Amino acid sequence: MKAAALKTGIVALMLALTVACGNNTATNGGTASPEPTKETTENNVAKEATLASVVDEKQVEELLKQFENKTPSKAITMSVSLTELFDALGVAPAGVPTTKSTLPASFDAIPRVGSTHQPDIEAIAGLQPDVIIGPASIKDNLEKQFTAANLPTAYLPSDSLDELKLSTAVLGRLLGKEKEAVAVIEKFNADEKAAIESVKGKTAPSVMVLFGSAESLMFMNENTFVGSLVKNLGGVNVASDVLKLTETYTPLDMESVVEANPDIILLVAHGDPAAVAKQFEADVKKNGAWDKLNAFKNGKLQALDYGIFGIASLPKATSAYTELSGIMYK
């Protein structure tokens, strides 16, 4: 009888322990984590951003076709804008353009291969690149030179902010740096959002953006770097919205300046910006339009810092937003 009672007690104890273990599987007496639900899993996935969440995936795929699904081991960049994107992704090109603009310091020892418009074909061929990556805006000019030398090429858009973000995504996918590309774009998007929020509710001015030198100036529409900055800050780019200019750059004519009558005129001048501004003022006075333009009445002719605004640049865009918002809304 005693043996039977002891056996019954042991069985009961084992059953109690089994039930307890089933109700609490956490170690060290902690509370067990609940099984993940479908909703929890979806939320966790959503937190991990992908290229498709920050750019148009179809555009990325279309541009990648140029590379024939091959990751280049030796790529040469033919513009400052694209060279900066390589640096942002932590990848060193085999060659970079010769330029007066400042390139990333980490690329100081990398061979220079001629300017964007006049590449050194011999130097480029000597590096035996898998691909030469140039700006899409001057593809026709570059392709003539590279095709004659039988050199492999690809072209990426890099004029406006949206194009720079797209090309960052393309390079991230191409170079195996997709996470880095997403991080770069997300960081920029956050900075951009803050800049736009800072001018929210303020009266937007009409803006004319001119690019060039004392000898020759051109209108810049909203598909350019400065044009896209102006648009995103709420400004009315008169080249696009009033004059309806569809070309990225259009030669200046004084009649159009008078017709558009902008509140602000921005000069992106290579060379001496003061000389460009002086020459433009002289041309306006000669035309008899000085008294008719709001920009001159209000003292709103502004030469921009070429180091920040002269070349489309994703790394410099945050500083450009800060400076430009101060000009547009002060």
N, C-alpha and C positions, 0 to 999 in steps of 0.2 A: 504493500500500500504506500509505504514511504517512497519507494522507488518510483511508483507510478505518479505520485504527486510531484516529485522532483522533476520528472520528465515533462509533465504538463507545464510546470513553472518555466522551464528552460524554453519550451516552444513559445510560450506567451511572450517571454522577454525578447526572443528573436523577432517575433512579429512586430513588437512595439518599436524595436530599433529599425526595422525595415521601413515602417511607415514614417518614422522620424527622418530617416535619410532621404526618403522620397520627397518630403516636404521642405527640406533645407539642404541644398547641395553646395552651398557656399562654404569656403574654408574659413578657419579661425572664427567660427561662430557668426559670420556675416550673413546678410540677407541674400538669398540667391537672386541672380539677375533674371529678369523675365525673358522668355523667348522673344527674339526680334519679330516684330510684325511686318507685314508688307509695307505699311506706311513708314515705319522706322527705316527700313532698308532703302526705300525710295528717297527719303530725306537725306540719308547719308550719301547716296550717289549724287544727289543734286548739289551737295556742298563741294564736291570735287569738280571744279570747272574744267571744261575741255575747249579745244579750239572752236568747236562748233557752237559753243555758248558765247563766244566773244567776236567771231567773224562769220562771214558767209562761207560755209563749207564747200559749196559748189564752186565759188570763185577760187578757193584754195586749190581744189582738185584740178580746175582748168589750167591754172598757172603751173601746177606741178607737172603737167604733161610734157612741158618743155624739157624736163630732166630725165624722161624715160624711166622713171622709177629707180634711178641710180643715185646713191648718195655720193657726192663728189669728195674726194680726199684732198684735192687741190683746186680751190676756187679763187678766182681773181675778181675783185670788186672794182667797178668803174664809176662810182660816185661816192661822195662823202656821206650822203644819206644812207645808202646801203651798207657802207663800211661801218657806220655807227650801229646798225642793226646787228651785224656780226659780233661786234663788241658787246652789245647788250645781251647776246645769247652765249657769250663766253667762247666764241669760236674765232680762231685766227685765220684770215685769208692767206693765200700764197703770195698775193700781190695786191697793192692798194693804189689809188690814183695819186698822181702828183698834183698838189694843190696848195694854195696859200692859206686855205682854211685849216683850222686845227683838227687833226685826226686824233683818235684815242691814243693816249700815251703808251698803252700796251702794244701798239702797233709800230712804234718808232723804228724798230729794226727790220720791219718787213719791206721788201723791195718796192720802189715806186715804179709805176708802169705807164707814165704819161698822163696827161689831163683827160677829163671826161670827154671832151670834144676832139682831142688829138692824142689818142693812145699811141704808145710806143710799141708798135707791132713786133719789132725785133726782140725787145725786152720781154714782152708777153710770151712770145713763142718759146723763148729760152727757158721759161719757167715750166713749160709743158703742162698747162692747166687742164683739168677735166672739164672745166666750164668757166666762161667769163660772164659775170652777171652785171648787166648794165641797166640804166633807167629806161623804162618803156617809152618815156616821152621823146627820146632821141634815138629810138631803135633804128630808124631808117638810115641815119647818118653813120651809126656805128656798124651796122650790119654790112654796109658796103665795104668797109675796111677789113672787117674780120672774115667775111666770106672769101675775099680775094686771097687771104692768107690761110684759108682752110682751118680756121680756129673755131672751136665749139662755143656757142653762146646761148644765153637765156636772158630774158628781160622782165623786170618787175616794176610795177607802178610805185612811184614815190613822191608825187607832187603834193598831195593833200594829206591831212591827218588820217582819214579813212584808208587811203592807199598805203600809208606807212604801217598802219596796224595790220592790214591785209598781208603786206610783204613780210612783216614780222612773223605772222602765222605760217606763211609758206616756207620761210627759211627754217622755222622751228621744226616743221614736219620733215623737211628735206634733210636737215642736219642732225636729226635725232635729238632735238632740244625742244620738244613740244611743251613739256612742263614749264621750262624757262620762258618760252614764248607766251604762254598763257599768263604767267606771273608778270611779265613786262606789260602786257596789254591791260591786265586788270589794275595794276598800279597806276598806269596812265589814266585809265577810265575814272578811277577814284579822284585823281588830281584834277582831271577835266571837270568832273561833276562839281567839285568844290569851287572851281573858278566860275562856272556858270551860275551856281547858287549865289555867289557873292554879288552878282549884278542883277539878280532877279528883282523885278518890280521897278527897275529904273527905266527912264525913257531912252529908247534905243536911237542912236544917231544914224544918219546915212553916211556911208564911208566910200571914198574912192581910193583904190590902192594902185599905185604906179610903180613900175619896176624899170630899171635901166641906168643910163648914164646921162651926163649933161648933153650929149649929142643925140641921144635917142631914148625916149620913154615909151612904155607900153602899159595899157590897162591890164590888170590882173583880175580874173573873175573868181568866183567862190571855189573853184576846183584847184586852187593853188594853196600853198601853205598858209600865207597870211590871209588869203581870202576865206579859207575854212575857219581860221581863228576868229575873224570878224563875224562870220555867220553864226558860229557856235556861241559867241558872246551876245548875240541878239541884234547885231548891227545889220543895216541894210547895205549890201554891197551893190553900189549903183551900176557897176559893170554888168552884173547878172540881172538885177531886179528892175533897173530903169532903162539902161541901154540895150538890154537883152543880148549881150555878147556871149556867144557860145564857144568861141575859141578861148583857150586858157590864157593866151597872151594876144592882145590886139594893139596895133600901133596907135599911139596917141593922136587925137585931133582935137583942136581947141573948141570946135563947135559942140562936140559931145560933152566936153567938160562943162560948158555953159548950160547945156540941156539938162545934164544930171544934177548940177548945182548941189554938191554934197555938203554936209555939215563939217566933215573932216576929210582932209586929203593926207594920205600916208605915202611916203616915198621910201621905197626899198632900193637904195642906190649903191651900186658897186663903184669903187673909186672914192671920190671926195663927196660925201653927202651934202655938205654945206654948199659946194659948187653946183651940185645938181638942183638943190632947192633955189639957189639964186638965179640960175638959168631959167627954171620953170616960172618963177615969179616974173622975170623979164618978159617971157613969152606971153604970159597972161596979160601983163600991162600993155604990151604991144598990140594985143588983140582987142584991147578995150574992155576986157571982161572982169577986171579987178573988182570994181564996185558992185558987180552983179553976183559974185560968189559968196555964199554964206561962210565957207571955210576961211576966206580971207578977212571978211568982216569980223569974224570971231577969233582971228589969230590961230586957226586950227590947221596950219600946214606943218606936218611933223615928219622929219626924217628919222626912220627907224634904225636901230643898231643892226648893221649888216651881220655882225657876228652871231646875233640871235635869230634874226628874221630873214637873212639873205639866202639860206639854204634850208630846205625842208628837213626838219630834224625832230624825231620823236623824243630823244633825251632832253632837248632844249625847249620843248613845247610848253612845259609847265611854267618855266620862267617867262616865255613869250606871252602866255595867257595873263600872267600877273602884270607885266609891263603894259600890255595892250589894254587891259581893262582900266588901268589908271589913266591912259590917254583918252579912251572913248567916253569914260563916265566921270571925269573930274570936273 
